[in-house]
Amino acid sequence: MSRFQRRGAQVLCALLCALQLCSAQTQKICPGTQNGLSSPRDSEIQYNLIKDMYTGCNIVMGNLEITMMEHYRDFSFLQSIKEVTGYVLFALNEFSRLPLDQLRVIRGNTLYDNQYALAVMINYQKNGQHGLQELGLTHLTEILRGGVKIIQNKFLSYAPQVNWDDIVKEGPIHNVFEENGPEKPCHESCKGVPCWGPGSDKCQILTQTVCAPQCNSRCFGTNPNECCHPECAGGCKGPLDTDCFACKNFNNLGSCVPQCPQALIYNRHTFRMEPNPDAKYQFGSLCVAQCPANFLVDGSSCVSSCPSDKKEVEKNGVKRCDPCVGLCPKACQGTGGPGRETVDAHNIDSFINCTKIQGSLHFLVTGIHGDVFNNIPPLNPEKLKIFETVEEITDYLSIQSWPESLSNLSVFSNLRVIQGRTLYKGVSKRGYSLMVMKIKSLSSLGFRSLQKVNDGVVYITGNKKLCYQDTVNWTRILNNRPRQKRQKFVEVKDNRPSNDCVEEGRVCDPLCSADGCWGPGPDQCVSCKNYSRGGVCVPDCMFLSGEQREFATPTGECQLCHSQCQIQKGGTTCTGPGANQCVACAELKDGPHCVSSCPKGVMGEEGIIFKYSDKNKKCEQCHVNCTEGCTGPGLENCIGASPRAISRQATTGIVLGLIAFIFVSFSVMTLTFLYRRGLAIRRKRAMRRYMESGEHFEPLEEKEKVYARILKPADLRKIKLLGNGAFGSVHKGIWIPEGDTVKLPVAIKTVHDRTGRQTFFEITEHMKAIGSLNHINVVKTLGICPGESLQLITQLSTQGSLLEHIRNNKNKLSPQRLLNWCVQIAKGMNYLEDNKMVHRNLAARNVLLNNNFTAQISDYGIADLLCPEDKKYFYNEVKTPIKWMALESIFFRRYTHQSDVWSYGVTVWEMMSYGAEPYANMRPQEVPDLLEEGERLSQPSICTIDVYMVMVKCWMIDENVRPTFKELASEFTRMARDPPRYLVIKEDCSQQQSGLDEVTQRSADLDDLDDLDIDIEDLVVEEDVDAPAPPYLSRSISRLSKTDTHKLVLNPSIGAGYLPMTPGADHAVQVN
C-alpha cells in the first residue's frame, strides 16, 4: 500500500469515527407515556397523537405504549426507535406486525405491573381473523431490567420461541409465555437459531449465550478475542467502547462510559477540586454539554424539577438546583383581603414553612379570640410558632391583639425585613409599616433579627407592660431614610415608663452595644459590644482555649476553624474557615490544604490522581505508572506491583536496549533527512522549470504570450482549506504535472459562481490575461483548471499574508521594511495597471509574502471572471470590503485603477497601524456616509505628516486628483532612502527583522504534503530606488512639521480611527 493510500485510509477512518460520534449526539429524544391499558381518547385521536410523538424518534425517554389499535393502522413511523428507557406495552391491538426493527435495548427503568419490561397481550380481533402475527423486534438484543410477558396472542407464533435467555439480563425467572399461536419453523438459513418470523432476515441475533467463557458480557463472535466492551449493551461490532450498539450506562460522544465527565476534577497545581471545563450532564443515557431548555441541572444530572431540599436558581444563564440554607424559600399570601382579614384558626396552617409574606399580616381580636358570627374558634397560641420561619414581609405588620399567655413577639424572631411597599392607613396621615398597640400582656418585642424597616412609620403604643423598646436605636433600623428625618418615622409612646423598667431590672444585657435590645438576655441585642456566636452576644471568641477553636469574621461573628486544623496551644489555630487557612494541620497536608487523607483515584486534568503521605505528613504524587495507589515515590512502591526489585541483569538489558534504540533512531533520522533533502532539491528544480515555461496560446496582443498551463482536475490534490472569500475558497494543495512524478506545493483558488448562471468550461481572454502576468510583486499563476468551477493554481506563499505577518511581528518591523513593502505593492499594482487589470479588492490580507519576505499581490482579476457585465453582482455578498472601497465604487459600482489607488491608501494605513482594522468601531453600512462628510482614517502614530499626506491624497473624492501607482512607487522609493525621517518607531529597530526570522521557514505548512520539506526559490529583483519623486508629492508643506510632534485636535464626538478632512470650528488643526 502506498503512502497516499495509507493516508487516505486514515482519513476515511477518521471521517467514519466523526460521523459515528456526530450521530451519537444528534439522536432525537421523545417522551413516553404512562397510561397502561386505559385509553382516554377515541382511536383516531390516539393514533394521531402517537404518530406525532414518535415520528423520527430514536430514543423514547419513558414507556412505549401501543394499545387498542385497529388492523388498518400504519405504524411504519416506529421504525426509527432504537432505545426505550422504560417498558414496552402492546395490548388489545388488531394489526399484524409491529415494525420495531431498529429497537436494540429496553432499559426497564420503569416496569409494567412492576415486573415486565416487555408486555405483549391479547393482540387479536375478537371473532375475526386480524391480529398480531409477527413481533418485528429483529434487532432487540438486550433487556437490562425486568422480564417478558407474552400472553393470549392467538396468531403470534415465532416470538414466544425466541431465545429470551440471550436477551433478558435477569434470566428467565420473570418471563411468562401463555396461550399464543402454534409453533412454526424458521427459515433454513437460521440453522437452528430461533427467529422472529419466516424470512431469512428474521433469524435471531445472539450476543450472549454463544460467547466464549472469557467474555464477561456480550460478544460479536464466538472467539475469546471477540468480546464486547463491558460498557456495551445490546451487543457490538468490535471490542472498543465506541463499537457498542447501545450503552449500558452512558453515551459520551459515541463512547460508552460508566459515568459522564464529572463537574469537579482535582487540580494538582492548586490541590483543590475545581470545575471541570469539559463536564457533562446525565440526560437519560446520554452525556450532554447542556441540559435541554426545559430541564434543570442538579449536580451532574438533568432533572425536570428540583427535589424538596433544593431551590431553583439561575447562574450564568443556567438553571440549577442549589441546596437550601435552612428552609427552602416559600412565598405565601398575606392577610387583609376579602375573607382573609386577619390571621385566624382557619387560615394559619397556610403559613406553614413560609419564609416570605407577599402582602401584610394582621392580628385582630376576631382572629386571636375567635369570631362566633363566622364560626371561627379562638386561635391556639402554640400555632403562632408557625411564623418562626418568616424572614420578610413585603407590606406591613399590624398586631392589635395577642394571646394573653404570650408576653413577647418572639414568634417573629427570624423576621429580618419589613419592606413597607403598602402601608397601613389608620387615623394618622402617615402610613404605618410596623404597628403594635394595646397588647396588655406584652413585656418585650423579641424582634431579635429585625434589621430593616424600609418605609413607613414604626408605631408602638398603649402597651402598658412593654419595656426595652426605648433602648432600641431605631435610626439603625430605618437606615434607608435621611438621617435627620429618621426620628420622625418613630412613634413609640404610652408604653411602660423607662424608669419603672430600670427599677425592675428589665434592662439590656451588658454584652449588648449602645444600639439597645429587643428583650432580656444576650440573644436579644440589636448588636453586640464584642463578639457574637450564633446570634448570641459573647465576651470573646475561643481563640486560645476550648475544645474547638474559632476565628472572628470582620462583622465580629465567631466561627469554627476547619475540622482539619490542628489546635494550637497559646496561639490562634486558624485565620479563616477554609482548610487552607489553618496554622497547622491535624492530619495531612495536600499543598496548602489540610486533609484527612491524600487523594486516591480522584479525577484530574490528565487522568486519575493518586498520592501518598511522606514522613512530613505531606501528600506527594505517586509514580505515573501507579494505577491503584502507592506507598512511596518509586515504581516499586505502587500498590499491586511485584515486591521483587528489578534485577541487575534486567537493568543491563534495558540499558543495552535503550542504546540500540538510540542508534537505530539516529540512523533512520539521518537516512530520512538525506532522502527528504534529495526530494526537496528535485522539487525545487521542477518548480523552477515549470515556472519558466508554459503552454502558448494565440497572442492577446503583439509580442505577448500566455505562460499559464491548462491543467486537468486529476493533476491537482487539495490538502487543507486556507480560507474563504467573497469569490470562492483557497486550498493548500499539490500539483502533479502530467508525465512527471514530482509533487509541487501550490495554492488552489476555486472561483464559484453562486448564482449558478455561469460555468468555466471554456478558456476566455480574461483567463489568458491573468495567466500571462509575470512580475516579482504579483503572485504567479502557474495554471488554469477549467470546469464547473474555475481553479487558478498559483505559487504557495509560505510566509502567509502581509496582514497576518505585521500583526504577529508588531514589535519587530523596521521602518525600512515597511517602506519597502509600500514600494513593492505600488510596483505590483502599476504592473497590473499597465496590463489593464483592475484589482477591485486590494487589502493587506490579499498581499502575500514569499520566502524572501517580498510582497506579492494576489486575487487580482477574479472579480471580472464572474459575470463581468453585471457590476452589481458582488454587492449582495456579506463579505463586500466596504471599508477599503472608493466612494465611486460604493455608490456607482465603478471600478478603475484610481479606485484601486484608494484601496492602496487603506492598505498602507493597515501596515502603518500594525494590522488594525479600518473604522473598527463602525458597521460597514455607516462608512459611506462618514466618507461623504469628509472624514478619513486617522494618522498612524508612527507616520510623519509626509507619509500620512500620501494616504490622504489616495482618498481624494475626485478620482482624477489621486496619484497614479507609478507616482506612488516613486514617492515611497524616495522615502525608503531615509526611513527614520518618515517613520518614527521608538523601539530599537537595529536588530528587528534579523536574518534569522527571514530564513525561518514554515515547514509545518508542508507537513501535509506527504511529510516533504519543500523550499520554492523566488526570483529576487532589486528595487529601483533612484526614481525621482513626483512633483505633486515633493512639494514641501511649510505649515506642518515633518516629525511626529504635530497634533490633531478632533471633535470628541467623532469616533476613533478616522480624521475630518474639512476642519472647522470643531475640527481645528493645531501645529506645534
JOMO-V212552 format. One line per field, one symbol per residue. phi: phi as a letter, one per 30 degrees, with the letter a starting at -180 (. if undefined). A space follows every 50 residues. Layout:
# JOMO-V212552
phi: ???
This chain:
# JOMO-V212552
phi: .dddddddddddddddddddddddccddcbdcbbcicdbdcddddddddd dddcdidcbcdkccbbbhcddcdccddddddcabdcccbbbicbddbcdc dcdcbcdidbcdhhbcdbbbbhcaddhbccldcbcdcdcdbacdajcbbb bhcdcccdedcdddddcdddiddccbbbhcdddbddddddhiddbcaddd ccddccbbdcddddddbcbcacddcccddeddbijacadddccddacdcb cchjcdbdadeddbbdcddcibdbeddcdbcdbicccbdbdeeccccbic bcbdadddcbbdbbbhicdbccdddiddebcbddcjcdibdbdbddcddd cdidcbcdkbbcbcddcdcjbddchcddddeddddeddcdcbbdcbcbcc aaeddccbcddcdcdcbcdidbcdccdddddccbbbbhcdddcadiddcd cbbdajcdbbaicdcdcidddddddddcdcceedcdddcbbcahcdeddd ddddicbddedddddjacldjdccddacdcbbbiicdbdadddcbjdccb bcdediddbddddcdddcdiadcacadddccddbcdbbbcidcdbdadeb iddcdckdcbbbcddcicdbddedcdcbjacaddddcddjdddddddddd dddddddddddddddddddddddddddddddddddddddddcbadccddd bdibbccdcccceddcbdcadclbbdclbbcdabccedibcdccdbcccc cccddidbbbdcdcdddddddddbbdcbddddabcdldcdcccbddddci ddddddddbeccdceddddededdddddddddddchcddibdaddccccd dcicdbdbidideddchedcdcdddcddcddedccddddddchccbdddd dedddddddeddchidddhdcbdedddedddddjdbdddedccddddddd ddddcddddddddddddddddddddddbeddcbccdddcdcdhdddddde cddddcdddihcccbddcdccdddccddddddcdddcddcdcccddbccc ddddddjbbdcbdbdcbdcccd
